[in-house]
Amino acid sequence: MSTAAQVTTPITEPSSRTRSRFIGAYYLFTILAGAFVLLFHGRLAFAADLFVGLIYLVVTAFLYGSSATANKSKDR
């Protein structure tokens, strides 16, 4: 018998490092967009604010769904 472990099921979840990088990049983007809206005024800042707000809602829903999936797998 081989001493190396054999993987019988594929890993379908992204690694925690990848998830952490995504979340860090997202928060950096949010901070930079907020600074842009504070420093600039007018239509471009208003459009940027609406765009960032929409992205915030989408990512929040994605992270909520991701955490709900993680909680279901812990309960098993």
Summary of the structure (lengths in Angstrom):
residues: 76
radius of gyration: 19.2
end to end distance: 30.8
largest distance: 70.0
contacts: 134
relative contact order: 0.08
helix: 75%
strand: 0%
